[in-house]
């Protein structure tokens, strides 16, 4: 059994597992075969390792993906105007590589206006909490108790045990 993507105006609207005969007899519209073993132009085996299988249409089709007829490939819609499509993988590439999470300790999001990656900080959970530059985390004014489950009571300015 294979997988097929329904294409409407070059956009994937449905993905099903079916035999070619079922597609031919029961499915209206344009259906294009896809393979869940294909990602980035590489075919992967049952063990998750690249193998010599056929990398069908660069990527496995997903709802909302674009079917690029000229490349005969499935890809995401372009996320930002400054990003370019890698012809080998059909993945969008930013003009600046994303910082390594483990080196820079944080989650980064793309800022198209500055064409750069910016560190994403979680919003301040309570007005009394302060940002610790060393840990890059919000901290309560009172340390969290070591034992039990607690929730922060902003009005009382203390941790309250949850029963």
Residue, then its C-alpha position, 0 to 999 in steps of 0.5 A: x500500500x502506498x500513500x497519496x496526496x490530494x493536490x488542489x491549486x498546488x497545495x496538499x489538502x489530504x493524504x491517504x494510504x491506498x492502492x493505485x487501483x483505489x485512487x484510479x477508481x474512487x478518487x476524484x481530482x489530482x492525486x500524487x504518490x508520496x513516501x513517508x520514508x523520504x525526507x530532504x531528498x533522502x530515502x530512509x529504511x525501517x531502521x531510520x538510516x539512509x538507504x538506497x531506496x528511491x527518494x520520492x518527491x524530496x519529502x513526505x507530503x503533509x496537509x498544507x505543503x506545496x506540491x512544486x510541479x516543476x521540481x516534482x517535489x513536496x515542500x513547505x510554503x516559503x516561511x519568510x521572503x528572505x529564505x531560499x529553497x535548497x534544491x537538493x532537499x526542498x527545505x527552506x534555508x535562512x540567510x543566516x544559520x540558526x544558533x546552536x541551542x546547546x551553545x547559546x542556551x535558548x530557543x531562537x526565532x527568526x526576525x524577518x525585519x532584522x534578518x537575524x535569529x533572536x532569542x525568545x524569552x518566556x514572558x514574565x509569569x508574575x510581576x514579582x519575579x525577576x530575570x536571572x541572566x545566569x540561568x536565563x530563567x524567571x525566578x520567584x523572590x522566594x526559593x521554591x520549596x524542595x519537598x511537595x508540589x507548590x504553586x506561586x501565590x502572587x498576592x501573598x508573595x509565597x509558594x502555597x502547597x497543593x494538596 
